[in-house]
Amino acid sequence: MNRETALINDRYEAMMFAKSPEAARKAARELVGVVLGEQASRRPLEESLRECCRRLRPAEDPKEQARFEVEFVELGIWPDASQKLAAA
């Protein structure tokens, strides 16, 4: 595994297992920074996460891709902290 792949995996896991919305957003910002580079800081986090998902987890079916993107964004930007805590 190369260094970039290891960084992507580490940031993804940090986002997936974050214990707070702040930790999830921090990991999400770091992940999009690794995947998208400098351009990521100029766009909204949600948009960057969607682009990240398209690169990391592409799907041939547009409905599947949309579902993947929603799930990816929810990992990085908690819609409701109480929902995430209740699920934990």
C-alpha positions as CSV (number, residue, x, y, z in Angstrom):
1,M,0.0,0.0,0.0
2,N,1.4,3.4,-1.0
3,R,1.5,6.4,1.3
4,E,-1.4,8.2,-0.3
5,T,-3.6,5.1,0.0
6,A,-2.7,4.7,3.6
7,L,-3.5,8.4,4.3
8,I,-6.9,8.0,2.5
9,N,-7.7,4.9,4.5
10,D,-6.7,6.5,7.8
11,R,-8.7,9.7,7.2
12,Y,-11.7,7.6,6.0
13,E,-11.6,5.5,9.2
14,A,-11.2,8.6,11.4
15,M,-14.3,10.1,9.7
16,M,-16.3,6.9,10.0
17,F,-15.6,6.3,13.6
18,A,-15.6,9.9,14.8
19,K,-17.0,10.5,18.3
20,S,-18.1,14.1,17.7
21,P,-19.3,16.2,14.8
22,E,-16.1,18.3,15.1
23,A,-13.9,15.2,14.8
24,A,-15.9,14.0,11.8
25,R,-15.6,17.3,10.0
26,K,-11.9,17.5,10.8
27,A,-11.3,14.0,9.3
28,A,-13.5,14.9,6.3
29,R,-11.6,18.0,5.6
30,E,-8.3,16.1,5.8
31,L,-9.7,13.3,3.6
32,V,-10.8,15.7,0.8
33,G,-7.5,17.5,1.1
34,V,-5.6,14.2,0.4
35,V,-8.0,13.2,-2.4
36,L,-8.7,16.5,-4.1
37,G,-5.6,18.5,-3.1
38,E,-5.5,22.3,-2.7
39,Q,-8.8,22.8,-4.6
40,A,-10.8,21.2,-1.8
41,S,-10.3,24.2,0.5
42,R,-12.0,26.5,-2.0
43,R,-15.3,24.6,-2.1
44,P,-18.0,23.7,0.4
45,L,-17.2,20.6,2.4
46,E,-20.3,18.8,1.2
47,E,-19.5,19.4,-2.4
48,S,-15.9,18.2,-1.8
49,L,-17.1,15.1,-0.1
50,R,-19.4,14.2,-3.0
51,E,-16.5,14.6,-5.4
52,C,-14.3,12.5,-3.1
53,C,-16.9,9.8,-3.1
54,R,-17.1,9.8,-6.9
55,R,-13.4,9.2,-7.1
56,L,-13.1,6.7,-4.3
57,R,-16.3,4.8,-4.7
58,P,-17.7,5.1,-8.2
59,A,-20.9,3.3,-9.2
60,E,-22.2,2.6,-12.7
61,D,-25.8,3.1,-11.5
62,P,-26.7,6.8,-11.0
63,K,-29.1,5.9,-8.1
64,E,-26.4,3.8,-6.4
65,Q,-23.9,6.7,-6.8
66,A,-26.3,9.2,-5.3
67,R,-26.9,6.9,-2.3
68,F,-23.1,6.4,-1.9
69,E,-22.6,10.2,-1.9
70,V,-25.4,10.8,0.6
71,E,-23.9,8.2,3.0
72,F,-20.4,9.7,2.5
73,V,-21.5,13.2,3.2
74,E,-23.4,12.0,6.3
75,L,-20.2,10.5,7.7
76,G,-18.4,13.8,7.4
77,I,-21.2,16.3,8.2
78,W,-23.4,14.9,10.8
79,P,-27.0,16.0,10.0
80,D,-28.0,15.7,13.7
81,A,-25.5,14.9,16.4
82,S,-28.2,13.2,18.5
83,Q,-28.9,10.7,15.7
84,K,-25.2,9.7,15.5
85,L,-24.9,9.4,19.2
86,A,-28.1,7.3,19.4
87,A,-26.7,5.0,16.7
88,A,-23.4,4.5,18.5
